[in-house]
């Protein structure tokens, strides 16, 4: 990735990003920008969208998506999409925007929204594992079916929430939708365990949450 583009998306410099993409004239002493620079990646295989999303720069995320919407589906070397990066970092506004764009890009089955990384984890797994309740709320509002996706070890977001003793997240995952549809959350955990096992391990007094 070209240094100027990397600096722009890492620091949140919208003007510099416009220059890097050729959307705004560059200083006479600088190389003129070009949209083709969005093809570049970091050493970890991350695109400009990955970097902007992981740093929480919503306006830059919007600009990059507008110029190169295919980057929404792009993976880095760990299999992360930009949405997964945003969810892991706890940037709820960015995660919500990317989730909405993912729904638009994939009307049938939401494959990008439910994408898993090399560890088999979705954006929802990352949100729960890292304790980002607002990100979880946003993802559930976009696709409650994410709660039914398990990772490579058979672990569901609900199991992670219970094991982390996060009653607030558990309630989000198991509540009915506004139109009365029951939650599709999986109770699955590793090695044949379920969220009920995790509840027992954490605290017998909290079994009523499930």
N, C-alpha and C positions, 0 to 999 in steps of 0.2 A: 504494500500500500504506500502511496506517495506520502512523504512526510507532512505536507501541508494539509492533506485530507485527514490524516490521522490526528494531527493537532486540533483540527477543527471539531471533529466528532468527539474527541476525548475531553476537550475543554468546554464544549458547548458554544463555540464561536460561530454564530450564524452567518455573519458577514464573511468570515474566512471560508466557510463551507460554500457559500455562493461563488466566491472567487475560484475555489478549487474545482467547482463543477462548471465553470464558465458561464454562470448565470449573472455574473457581475464582473465588470472589468477589473483586472488585476493591476497592481502598481506596475509602472513601466519597467521596473527592474526585476519583476517576478515573471515566472513562466505563466502563460495564459492557461486557464483551466479548461477542462474537458470532461464531459460526462463519462467518458471511457475509464476514468480513474476509479469509478465505482466497481470495476472488475477486480481491483486489487484487494489483497487480504493481508492480515497480520501474520506473524510467525505461527500463531495458533490456528490459522485458517479462518479467522473472524473477518467479516465484512465491515464496511462502515456502519451498517445498520446494527450489527452486533455490538460494536463499540458504543455507539450513541445510546442504544437501549440499555446496556449494562451501566452506563453512567447516568441514566435518567433524563436525558436531554430530549424532551418531547417534541419541541419545534424542529429539531434537527432530524429526529426520527420521521416526522411527517414529510419533511423535504426530501429525504433520501427515498422514502417509499413512493413519493410522487414521481421521482425521476427513474427509479428502478424497482418497481413493485415485485419483481421476481425475487428480490433479496429477502422477502418475507419467508420464503421457503428454504433459503440457503442455510446449510449447516457448517459449523466450524469443525475442527479436528476431533472434538469430543461429541459431535453429533448434536450440539445445541443449536436451536433456532434463536433468533433475536428475542422471541417471546419468552423462551425458557430463560435466557439471560436476564431479561427484565424482571421476571417472576422471582428468580433466585436473589436478585439484588433488592427486591422490595419496592420497585417503582410501579405503583398501582396505576397511575395515569398512563404510563407508557404501555404496561401490560394490557390494559383495557383497550387502548387504541390498536395495538397489534392484534389482539384477539378479534376485534371487530373487523379489521382488514383481512384476517385469516378466514373469517366466515364469508366475507365477500368474495375472496379468491377461490374458495372451495365450498360451493353450495351443497355438494353431495358428500355427507359423511364427515366434513370438517377434518380432513387428514392433516392439515398443517396445524390446526388448533390442538389436535390430539397427538402431535408428533412426539416421539420419544428420543432421548439421546442415547449415547453408547451404554449408559447404565440402565436403560429402559425406563427412565423417568420422564414424565410429562412436566409441563409448566406448573400444573397443580401440585404434583409431588414436591417440586422445588419450593413453591410458596409455603406449603405446610411444613416441610422439613426445616425451613429457615424462619418460621414463625411469623409470616407476613399475612395476617388475617384479612387486611383490606384487599390484597391481591387475590386471595382466595374468594372473597365476596365477588370481585369483578369477574373472575373466571367462571364462577358458578352462574352468574347472571348471563354470561355469553353462551355457555355450554355445560349444563349440569351433568351431562353424560360423562364428562371428564372424571367425575367422582367414581365412576365404575371401571376406570382403566387402572390395571395393576402394573407394577414395574417388572423388571427382569427376574426378580426374586419372589414375585407373587404378592408384593406389598402394595396395599391400597392407600390412598390419601387418608382415609378414615383411620386405618391402623396407625399411621404415623401421628395423626392428631391425638389419638387416645394415648399412645405410648409417650407422647410429649406432654401429657396432662394438660392439653389445651381444650377445655370444655367449650370455649367460644367457637373454636374451629369445628369441633364435633357437631355442635348445633347447626352451624351453617351447612355442613355436609349432609345431615340427615333430615333437615326440615323439608316440608312440602313446598312446591313452587307456589307462586301467588294464585295460579289457576287450579290448585288442588292436586297436582300431579305428585305422586310419592317419589321420594328420592331414589335414584338408581345407584347410590353409593355402594361399593363393594366393601364387605367386612374382611376381606382376605388379608392374611399376613404371611410371614415366612414360615417355611417348614410345616405347613398345615395348620398354623395358628390362625386365629381370627382376632378382630378388634376386641371381642369379649375377653380373650386371654390377656390381651394387653391391659384392659381395664382392671383385671384382677391383680396383675403384677404391679400396676401403678398405685391403686388404692381400692380396696373392696368397697369402701364407702361411696365410690363414684360410679358404681355399676348402673345406677338409675339414669345416667346420662345417655347410655345406649338404649 
